[in-house]
Amino acid sequence: MLYGSIYYLWISMLQQRAEIYACGLMSSVLKALIYIHTIYKMLTLILQCCKWML
């Protein structure tokens, strides 16, 4: 009985850690995507300006 409760506690701790890790991973991926999107927009703007200059 005691072993089962310890096992349950361990699983719940693992789940919490996994959730925290997943949240962190998702936020970092979103930040990276926003960063890449911003760079892409800036590059397209620069290219458009160059085209207009030419």
LINHUNOR-V74729 format. One record per pair of residues at least 24 apart in sequence whose ideal C-beta (glycine too) atoms are under 7 Angstrom apart, sorted by the first residue. I is the first residue (numbers start at 0). GAP is how many residues later the second one is. Records with the same first field share a line. If there is no record, write none. Layout:
I: GAP / GAP
This chain:
none
